[in-house]
Amino acid sequence: KSHSSSQHAQVPEAIRELLAREAQYNPSNKKPHEFKRSNYLSWDDYFMSVAFLSAYRSKDPNTQVGACIVDANKCIIGIGYNGF
């Protein structure tokens, strides 16, 4: 199954910015005691991003909805999207 370039253009600017920021991380630029990053996503932002991206799988042109179900230990236990 191939993906057209127009599908990649549909990714919202906020998600593209997050991915670009994460791609710029280079651990070799850190001193050994500075390995923990400070600009990582919060858990809420991470799980909402997963839900948002899963919505792109929906075939419904009117209501593209995604979901990410998380337990108390911050483990994803389900991901889904609405059907058509």
N, C-alpha and C positions, 0 to 999 in steps of 0.2 A: 504494500500500500504506500503510495507516495503522497507527500504533503506539498501543496503548492506554496509559493512564497507569499501569496495573499493571506494564507492562514496565519503565517508568522507575523504579518503586519497587524493582525487583529489583537495581538497581545497589548494590553493597555500600557500607557507610558509609565505609570507607577511601577508596574511589574518589570518592565525593561530597565528602569533605573535601579531597582533593587538587585536585579541580576548583574547589571554592569558594576555596581558597587561591590558586590560579592566577588566578582571576577578579578577585581583589582587587588584583592588581598594576596600578599606574598609573604609567607612565613620566614623566608630567608632575610627579609629586611628587619626582623626583630632580634633583639638580644635574647639570650636564653631565658632570662627572668621575665620577659615581656610576651610570652607566647599566647596568653589569653587575650583574645580580641575584645574590643569594647564596642564595636559597631555592628554587632550581630542582631538579628531579628528577635523581637520578643516572641514568646510562645504564642500569644494571641495573634500577632501579625503573621507568624508562620502558618498557623492553622487556618486563618482566614484566607491566606494566599493559596493554600491547598484547595480549599472550598471554591475559591474564585476560579482557579484554573480548571478544576474538574467541571465547572459549568460549561466550559467550551466544548465538552463532549455532547451536550444536549443537541438534539436535532430540532427542537421546538423553536421556531423563529421568534416567538413572542416572549417566552419566559424561560430564559436560560438560567437555571438554578443549580448550584452545586452545594454539597454538604460535606463536612468533615466531622465525624463523631470522635470525641476524645474522652478517655477515662481520667480518673483522678490522678493517675501517675503520668499524665501527659503523653500517653501512648495512643496513637491513632487506631481506633478499633473499627472504623468504617468510613468509606468515602463513596459518594454517589452523586448522581445528577438526575434531573427529571427527564422522562422519556416523551415520546410523541405518539 
